[in-house]
Amino acid sequence: MNLDLHLHSTASDGSFPPGAVVHAAVAGHLDVIALTDHDTVAGVGDAMEAARGQSIHIIPGLEVSSTWNDREIHILGYFVDPSEARLRAHGGRARDRRAQRLEEMVERLQGQGVQVSFDDVVVAAGDGVASMGRPHLARALVDRGVVASIPEAFDRYIGNEHPAYIPTRLQDPEAAIAMIHGAGGIAVWAHPPMWMLHDLLPELVKVGLDGLEVYRPRNHADRVRELEQAATGAGLAILTGGSDWHGPDDGELGGFVVDSRQVSAFLERGGM
């Protein structure tokens, strides 16, 4: 069974609407996917509707933003109830804060002489976006001719180490984990940076973290082993993985897959 447990749609900063993500996953011979848009479950219903009659299973999820020591920590929530009130309230709060953050980043870029406006970001995001993010700002920089590609935008202007970067500052990781659990979900640390893994992982486990995202396209074998060992050492049996796919710029959906044997504890916990 082939899985991809980290996908984004136009409900946040992906290129495809939720239904089109499902159709691309079917074409890519995936059996199970999780839609994990940033701070919103707005696309889950459409994804599940698109999956009706298809040979694919949709896990409802989201990727929750949190901040620790001014660093972004993303917590994936799986098997959540999309109708849960606290989750939906978070979506509205996050939408407003994420837009405010991008306005602040645009102001910093303008202070550096970069020709871009917040209206450019809104246009780049398009209609129907429930949660804007840095990729929309990156697309605006491409559209304005400031950079040639989205990766270049991050590398030169809006990556974590650049002066224009501003953390989301929505909540701390403990609150993010508690919200996911309150919606009946499993909380998994997304793409954990190796340099903070050993310091932060024990703290996250103390406040209820369930698992670690291990299997990703850019994770070489040594890194996978280190992540697996870190999870085992912290008493975590749940490992997950996914492509973090946002659209065709990331390659074809299904080009990277996770085998069900790699995430068996996760599937068992989710009742699959």
C-alpha positions in Angstrom: 0.0 0.0 0.0 1.4 3.4 -1.1 0.9 6.4 1.0 1.6 10.2 1.0 0.8 11.7 4.3 1.7 15.4 3.7 -0.1 17.2 0.9 -1.3 20.8 0.4 -4.1 22.3 -1.7 -5.3 25.7 -2.6 -7.1 25.8 0.8 -3.7 26.9 2.0 -0.6 27.3 -0.2 -0.9 24.5 -2.7 -1.4 24.8 -6.5 -4.3 22.4 -6.9 -7.8 22.5 -5.4 -8.5 19.7 -3.0 -10.4 17.6 -5.5 -7.7 18.0 -8.1 -5.1 16.8 -5.5 -7.2 13.6 -5.0 -7.4 13.0 -8.8 -3.6 13.6 -9.1 -3.1 11.1 -6.3 -5.2 8.5 -8.0 -3.3 9.1 -11.2 -0.1 8.6 -9.2 -1.3 5.2 -7.9 -1.5 6.3 -4.3 -3.7 4.3 -2.0 -3.9 6.6 1.0 -3.2 10.3 1.3 -3.6 12.9 4.0 -4.6 16.5 3.1 -2.6 18.6 5.6 -3.2 22.3 4.6 -1.6 24.9 6.8 -3.9 25.8 9.8 -7.1 24.8 8.1 -9.3 21.9 7.4 -11.3 23.9 4.8 -10.3 21.5 1.9 -11.0 18.2 3.6 -14.7 18.0 2.7 -14.0 18.6 -1.0 -11.2 16.0 -0.9 -13.4 13.4 0.6 -16.2 14.1 -1.8 -13.7 13.8 -4.8 -12.6 10.4 -3.4 -16.1 8.9 -3.5 -16.1 5.9 -5.8 -12.3 6.1 -6.2 -9.8 3.5 -5.0 -8.2 5.9 -2.5 -8.6 6.7 1.2 -8.4 10.3 2.5 -7.1 10.9 6.0 -8.4 14.3 7.3 -5.6 16.4 8.6 -3.9 19.8 8.8 -0.4 21.2 9.5 -0.6 23.5 12.6 1.8 26.4 13.0 3.4 27.0 16.4 6.4 29.0 17.6 9.2 28.0 20.0 12.0 30.5 20.8 11.0 32.5 17.6 11.3 29.3 15.5 8.5 27.8 13.5 7.5 24.4 14.7 4.8 22.6 12.6 2.7 19.9 14.1 0.8 17.6 11.7 -2.7 16.6 12.9 -4.1 13.3 11.5 -7.5 11.7 11.8 -9.0 14.9 13.1 -12.7 15.8 13.1 -12.9 18.7 10.7 -16.2 19.9 12.3 -14.6 20.3 15.8 -15.3 23.8 17.0 -11.9 24.6 18.3 -10.2 23.5 15.1 -12.5 25.7 13.0 -12.0 28.7 15.3 -8.2 28.2 14.9 -8.6 28.3 11.2 -10.2 31.8 11.3 -7.6 33.1 13.8 -4.8 31.6 11.8 -6.1 33.1 8.5 -6.0 36.6 10.0 -2.6 36.2 11.7 -1.0 34.7 8.6 -2.2 37.5 6.4 -0.9 40.1 9.0 2.4 38.3 9.1 2.7 38.5 5.3 1.9 42.2 5.4 4.7 42.7 7.9 7.1 40.7 5.7 6.2 42.8 2.7 7.0 45.9 4.7 10.4 44.5 5.6 11.0 43.6 1.9 10.0 47.1 0.8 12.4 48.5 3.4 15.1 46.5 1.6 14.1 48.1 -1.7 12.2 45.1 -3.0 9.3 46.1 -5.3 6.4 44.0 -4.1 3.1 44.9 -2.4 0.6 43.0 -0.3 -1.9 43.3 -3.1 0.6 41.3 -5.2 0.5 38.5 -2.6 -3.3 38.5 -2.6 -3.4 38.2 -6.4 -0.7 35.4 -6.3 -2.8 33.5 -3.7 -5.9 33.6 -5.9 -9.5 33.0 -4.8 -10.7 30.5 -2.3 -7.5 30.4 -0.2 -8.4 29.8 3.5 -4.8 30.3 4.8 -2.1 32.3 3.1 1.6 31.5 3.5 5.1 32.3 2.4 4.8 30.4 -0.9 2.2 33.0 -2.0 4.7 35.8 -1.2 7.3 33.8 -3.1 5.0 33.6 -6.1 4.4 37.3 -5.9 8.1 37.9 -6.1 8.3 35.7 -9.1 5.4 37.5 -10.8 7.0 40.8 -10.1 10.3 39.6 -11.7 12.2 40.0 -8.5 13.3 36.3 -8.6 13.1 33.6 -11.2 11.6 30.9 -9.0 10.0 30.1 -5.7 13.1 28.4 -4.3 15.1 31.5 -5.2 12.6 33.7 -3.3 13.2 31.6 -0.2 16.9 31.4 -0.7 17.4 35.2 -1.2 14.6 36.9 0.6 12.1 35.1 2.8 13.8 32.0 4.2 14.0 31.5 8.0 17.5 33.1 8.2 16.7 36.3 6.3 15.8 39.8 7.7 12.3 39.8 6.2 11.3 36.5 7.9 8.7 36.8 10.7 7.4 33.8 12.7 3.7 33.1 12.6 3.4 33.4 16.4 0.0 31.8 16.6 0.6 29.6 19.7 3.2 27.4 21.3 3.7 23.7 20.4 1.9 22.5 23.5 -1.2 24.4 22.6 -1.0 23.0 19.0 -0.7 19.4 20.2 -3.6 19.9 22.7 -5.8 21.3 19.9 -5.1 18.3 17.7 -5.9 15.9 20.5 -9.1 17.8 21.3 -10.2 17.2 17.7 -9.5 13.4 18.1 -6.3 13.5 16.2 -2.7 12.2 16.3 0.0 14.9 16.7 3.2 14.4 14.7 6.2 16.8 14.5 6.6 17.8 10.8 10.0 18.0 9.1 11.9 18.3 12.4 15.2 20.3 11.9 18.0 18.1 12.9 19.8 20.8 14.8 16.9 21.2 17.3 15.7 17.6 17.3 17.5 16.3 20.4 16.8 19.4 22.5 13.2 19.9 21.7 11.9 16.3 21.1 11.9 15.4 24.8 10.0 18.6 25.6 7.3 17.9 22.9 6.9 14.3 24.1 6.3 15.6 27.6 3.3 17.7 26.4 1.8 14.9 24.3 3.5 14.5 21.0 2.6 11.2 19.4 5.0 10.8 16.5 7.7 12.1 14.2 7.7 12.7 10.5 10.7 10.7 9.2 10.2 9.7 5.5 10.6 12.6 3.2 12.0 13.0 -0.4 15.2 14.8 0.8 15.9 12.7 3.8 18.9 10.5 3.0 19.4 7.1 4.6 21.6 8.4 7.4 19.1 11.1 8.3 16.2 8.6 8.3 18.1 6.3 10.6 18.9 9.2 13.0 15.2 10.2 13.1 14.1 6.6 13.6 16.6 6.3 16.5 15.5 9.6 18.0 11.9 8.5 17.9 12.7 5.2 19.5 14.8 6.8 22.2 11.9 9.2 23.0 9.5 6.3 23.3 7.6 7.2 20.1 6.3 4.3 18.0 4.5 6.4 15.5 6.5 7.4 12.4 5.0 9.1 9.3 6.2 10.5 6.0 5.2 12.4 2.9 6.3 14.5 0.1 5.1 17.9 1.4 3.7 18.3 -2.1 2.3 21.8 -3.1 2.0 21.2 -6.8 3.7 20.3 -10.1 6.8 22.3 -9.1 7.5 19.6 -6.6 7.3 16.9 -9.2 4.5 14.4 -10.0 2.3 13.3 -7.1 3.1 9.7 -6.5 6.8 10.2 -7.4 7.5 9.8 -3.7 5.7 7.2 -1.6 5.7 5.8 1.9 5.2 2.1 2.3 2.5 1.0 4.7 5.1 -1.1 6.6 7.1 2.0 7.5 4.1 3.6 9.1 2.2 0.5 10.5 2.0 1.9 14.0 0.4 5.1 12.7 -2.2 3.2 10.6 -3.0 1.0 13.5 -3.5 4.0 15.8 -5.8 5.5 13.2 -7.9 2.3 13.0 -6.8 1.4 9.5 
